[in-house]
Amino acid sequence: MGLFSSIKEYAELAKLQSKLAKHFPSFAEQKKWLAKLKHIDANVKSAHNQSHILKFLIEILEMPDAVEGCIVEAGAFKGASTAKISLFAAYKKRKLHVFDSFEGLPPNTEMHEKSTEGHSIKGWFDKGNFAGSLDEVQKNVGKFGDASVVSYHKGWFENTMPLFKEKIALAYLDVDLASSTMTCLKYLFPLIEPGGAIVSQDGDFPLVIDVFKDENFWKNEVGCKEIPVIEGMGKKITIIRKK
Ligand SMILES: C[S@@+](CC[C@H](N)C(=O)[O-])C[C@H]1O[C@@H](n2cnc3c(N)ncnc32)[C@H](O)[C@@H]1O
């Protein structure tokens, strides 16, 4: 991470930690939760910044209990994000369903060039990149997360997601590809409960942004009357809320 990115990340984390303080008023409690996240970072290779995942973890804390449903994660890599999400899911007494091929990204012809922040992402999303086996993820979640709330759905999203029918309160997409994002939105958005949301951490990839803005896709593939409310269009973390 460059100096500018480090300063930005530090400032983001400071903002998010004050949000965390609303849920864990005692300093000791905040420290304990942040230490758990840092412990995972020290032990499991991941593809996220702490501030990015923390935004989703805070969404979990802030989701009213009245919004029914489980939490879904699409895109686990080695299970660092899975372990973190599982701890917060367990704290809020929600189940976590994890979808992944557990063999990395699928074959694709997507030509990604630069993120909205100007970073090159060329060649990042080739077939097989970001592979973590199911065994590896389960072991990491067992050691560092809360395995008691987690179920796994192994395979390509287009095969596993159509079989899933549970109510969802929150879903976290970290799937890199526009095609994978489309599959997730198509099958998961209809299962999101009113008041729930889908959080994408691929919101700074122009091809993914094209999907979010595609009115025909939302109407004809997802079955929405209109494009839903989308917060943070063009930003790393983009949130699609269900009214
Ligand atoms: C960037 S990695 C996830 C990183 C992880 N959330 C983390 O923070 O460390 C992307 C993941 O999406 C999965 N993936 C992407 N498209 C997929 C698809 N169509 N079907 C199944 N898995 C897919 C890959 O296997 C990979 O594990």
The ligand as a Gaussian input file, in Angstrom:
#p B3LYP/6-31G(d) Opt

LIG

0 1
 C      -11.286000     -11.603000      -4.463000
 S      -11.715000     -13.210000      -4.022000
 C      -12.576000     -13.010000      -2.502000
 C      -11.717000     -12.383000      -1.442000
 C      -12.184000     -12.578000      -0.015000
 N      -13.515000     -12.057000       0.203000
 C      -11.195000     -11.887000       0.902000
 O      -11.522000     -10.789000       1.373000
 O      -10.115000     -12.407000       1.123000
 C      -12.991000     -13.627000      -5.157000
 C      -13.625000     -14.972000      -4.888000
 O      -14.792000     -15.105000      -5.706000
 C      -14.914000     -16.438000      -6.149000
 N      -15.732000     -16.406000      -7.383000
 C      -15.817000     -15.387000      -8.289000
 N      -16.697000     -15.680000      -9.258000
 C      -17.223000     -16.903000      -8.950000
 C      -18.230000     -17.718000      -9.557000
 N      -18.853000     -17.355000     -10.677000
 N      -18.556000     -18.886000      -8.953000
 C      -17.925000     -19.262000      -7.802000
 N      -16.951000     -18.536000      -7.184000
 C      -16.617000     -17.365000      -7.752000
 C      -13.465000     -16.901000      -6.336000
 O      -13.356000     -18.298000      -6.233000
 C      -12.744000     -16.173000      -5.181000
 O      -12.682000     -16.968000      -4.021000

